[in-house]
């Protein structure tokens, strides 16, 4: 029998607290706000007359629900209201940058830490992980994006930044299979050779060994 999901689990893994609250949600929050001044301010933002201010202060600046509600300390909405109005927290998909043939017991992926216009939800959390920390992953079948299976196939890879991830897996798989036939090219874009030319040494190995 599946374990019960508690309020903490819902807020942590099911509801997107960083979504921008819609006007209908703001209107519903008024009922659970006790401070008269805060109630009046919420009523202004969700009113027809306050549409322009709502757009400029909330929508245009992508103010998340968690930041928005912090500005109204006396507003204490019930969990049922959050479930009704907050969107589902969507998974963050990442492509493997490794080959199960080369490393059956391990896998890797590449991601970019997003700082602006606001910190990324998944990448900011991943950045805080330390060796030994645990994370839940949900494998998803490939949609068909993979290297050609023919050993002598010629193909071209074009990427920039963390988009290099799956192509590193392609090249590791080529090396694990010993496939040096066929011509494989990669165009990798980066602004600064000394800063964001990621996995430079690994790419040099593939070049020297004849897999790229």
C-alpha positions as CSV (number, residue, x, y, z in Angstrom):
1,X,0.0,0.0,0.0
2,X,1.6,3.4,-1.0
3,X,2.7,5.7,1.8
4,X,0.5,8.7,2.6
5,X,1.7,12.0,1.1
6,X,2.0,14.7,3.8
7,X,1.8,18.5,3.4
8,X,5.5,18.9,3.4
9,X,5.8,16.4,0.5
10,X,3.2,18.3,-1.5
11,X,5.0,21.6,-1.1
12,X,8.4,20.1,-1.8
13,X,7.7,17.7,-4.7
14,X,4.3,18.4,-6.1
15,X,3.4,22.1,-6.2
16,X,5.4,24.8,-8.0
17,X,5.8,27.5,-5.3
18,X,7.8,29.6,-7.7
19,X,5.0,30.1,-10.2
20,X,3.6,33.6,-10.6
21,X,0.2,33.9,-8.8
22,X,-2.7,34.7,-11.1
23,X,-5.2,37.4,-10.3
24,X,-7.9,34.9,-9.4
25,X,-5.5,33.4,-6.9
26,X,-4.7,36.8,-5.5
27,X,-8.4,37.4,-5.1
28,X,-8.8,34.1,-3.2
29,X,-6.0,35.1,-0.8
30,X,-7.9,38.1,0.4
31,X,-10.2,35.9,2.4
32,X,-7.3,34.5,4.4
33,X,-5.6,37.8,5.2
34,X,-6.2,39.3,8.6
35,X,-4.4,42.6,8.4
36,X,-6.7,45.3,7.0
37,X,-3.9,47.1,5.1
38,X,-2.7,43.9,3.5
39,X,-6.3,42.9,2.6
40,X,-6.8,46.3,0.9
41,X,-3.6,46.0,-1.0
42,X,-4.5,42.5,-2.3
43,X,-7.9,43.8,-3.3
44,X,-6.3,46.6,-5.3
45,X,-4.0,44.2,-7.1
46,X,-6.8,41.8,-8.2
47,X,-9.2,44.6,-9.1
48,X,-10.0,45.8,-12.6
49,X,-8.5,49.2,-11.8
50,X,-5.3,47.5,-10.5
51,X,-4.7,45.4,-13.6
52,X,-1.9,47.6,-14.8
53,X,-0.2,47.7,-11.4
54,X,-0.5,43.9,-11.1
55,X,1.1,43.4,-14.5
56,X,4.0,45.8,-13.8
57,X,4.7,44.6,-10.3
58,X,3.9,40.9,-10.4
59,X,3.7,39.5,-13.9
60,X,6.4,41.6,-15.6
61,X,8.9,40.9,-12.8
62,X,7.9,37.2,-12.6
63,X,7.3,37.4,-8.9
64,X,6.9,33.9,-7.5
65,X,4.2,32.9,-5.2
66,X,6.6,32.3,-2.4
67,X,8.0,35.8,-2.7
68,X,4.6,37.3,-3.2
69,X,3.1,35.7,-0.1
70,X,6.1,36.8,2.0
71,X,5.1,40.4,1.4
72,X,1.7,39.7,3.2
73,X,2.6,38.1,6.6
74,X,-1.0,38.0,7.8
75,X,-2.1,35.9,4.8
76,X,-2.3,32.3,5.8
77,X,-4.0,30.3,3.0
78,X,-5.0,26.7,3.7
79,X,-3.3,23.9,1.9
80,X,-6.4,23.2,-0.1
81,X,-6.3,26.6,-1.7
82,X,-2.6,26.1,-2.7
83,X,-3.5,22.7,-4.3
84,X,-6.3,24.3,-6.2
85,X,-4.3,27.3,-7.6
86,X,-0.6,26.3,-7.8
87,X,0.5,24.5,-10.9
88,X,2.1,21.1,-10.8
89,X,5.8,21.0,-10.3
90,X,7.2,19.7,-13.6
91,X,10.2,17.4,-13.8
92,X,13.5,18.8,-15.0
93,X,14.8,16.4,-17.8
94,X,18.5,16.0,-18.3
95,X,20.3,13.9,-20.9
96,X,23.0,11.5,-19.9
97,X,26.5,12.6,-20.8
98,X,27.9,9.1,-20.3
99,X,27.6,5.6,-21.8
100,X,26.3,2.6,-19.9
101,X,28.7,0.5,-21.9
102,X,31.7,2.5,-20.7
103,X,30.5,2.9,-17.1
104,X,27.7,0.4,-16.2
105,X,27.5,1.5,-12.6
106,X,27.6,5.2,-13.0
107,X,26.0,8.0,-15.1
108,X,26.6,11.7,-15.5
109,X,24.9,14.7,-16.9
110,X,25.7,18.3,-17.6
111,X,23.7,21.3,-16.4
112,X,24.0,25.1,-16.3
113,X,23.5,26.9,-13.0
114,X,21.0,29.7,-13.8
115,X,21.3,32.9,-11.7
116,X,19.3,35.5,-13.6
117,X,16.7,36.8,-14.0
118,X,16.1,34.5,-11.0
119,X,17.9,31.4,-9.8
120,X,16.9,28.2,-11.5
121,X,14.8,25.8,-9.3
122,X,16.6,22.5,-10.1
123,X,20.1,23.8,-10.8
124,X,20.2,25.9,-7.7
125,X,19.4,22.9,-5.6
126,X,21.8,20.6,-7.5
127,X,24.6,23.1,-6.9
128,X,24.2,22.7,-3.1
129,X,24.6,18.9,-3.1
130,X,27.6,17.4,-1.5
131,X,29.2,13.9,-1.9
132,X,27.0,11.4,-0.2
133,X,23.8,13.4,-0.6
134,X,20.8,11.6,-2.1
135,X,18.5,12.7,-4.9
136,X,15.5,11.1,-6.5
137,X,15.6,10.6,-10.2
138,X,12.9,9.4,-12.6
139,X,14.2,7.6,-15.7
140,X,12.4,8.5,-18.9
141,X,12.7,6.5,-22.2
142,X,14.5,8.2,-25.0
143,X,12.3,9.8,-27.7
144,X,14.7,8.5,-30.4
145,X,17.5,11.0,-30.0
146,X,20.6,8.8,-30.2
147,X,23.7,8.3,-32.3
148,X,23.4,6.2,-35.5
149,X,23.8,2.5,-34.8
150,X,25.7,1.8,-38.0
151,X,29.4,1.6,-37.1
152,X,30.5,3.4,-40.3
153,X,27.8,6.1,-40.2
154,X,28.9,9.7,-40.7
155,X,27.2,12.4,-38.5
156,X,27.4,15.9,-37.3
157,X,26.8,17.2,-33.8
158,X,26.1,20.9,-33.2
159,X,25.7,22.2,-29.6
160,X,26.6,25.0,-27.2
161,X,27.0,25.1,-23.4
162,X,25.4,22.3,-21.5
163,X,23.9,21.1,-24.8
164,X,27.1,19.1,-25.2
165,X,25.9,16.6,-22.6
166,X,24.3,13.9,-24.8
167,X,27.0,14.2,-27.4
168,X,29.6,13.3,-24.8
169,X,27.6,10.2,-24.2
170,X,27.6,9.5,-27.9
171,X,31.3,9.7,-28.0
172,X,31.9,7.6,-24.9
173,X,29.7,5.0,-26.5
174,X,31.7,5.1,-29.7
175,X,34.9,4.6,-27.7
176,X,33.4,1.8,-25.6
177,X,32.5,0.0,-28.9
178,X,35.8,0.8,-30.5
179,X,34.1,2.5,-33.5
180,X,36.6,4.6,-35.3
181,X,35.1,4.2,-38.8
182,X,32.9,6.9,-40.2
183,X,33.4,10.6,-39.9
184,X,32.0,12.3,-36.8
185,X,32.2,16.1,-36.5
186,X,31.3,18.4,-33.6
187,X,30.7,22.1,-33.7
188,X,30.7,23.4,-30.1
189,X,29.9,27.1,-29.4
190,X,31.2,29.0,-26.4
191,X,31.9,32.7,-25.8
192,X,35.1,32.3,-23.7
193,X,37.6,29.6,-24.5
194,X,39.1,29.9,-20.9
195,X,35.7,29.9,-19.1
196,X,33.0,27.9,-20.8
197,X,34.8,25.5,-23.0
198,X,33.6,22.7,-20.8
199,X,35.0,19.2,-21.0
200,X,37.9,20.5,-23.2
201,X,40.3,17.8,-22.0
202,X,37.8,15.0,-22.7
203,X,37.1,16.3,-26.2
204,X,40.8,16.5,-26.8
205,X,41.0,12.8,-25.8
206,X,38.3,11.8,-28.3
207,X,40.1,13.8,-31.0
208,X,43.5,12.2,-30.2
209,X,42.0,8.7,-30.1
210,X,40.3,9.1,-33.4
211,X,36.7,8.9,-32.3
212,X,35.9,12.5,-33.2
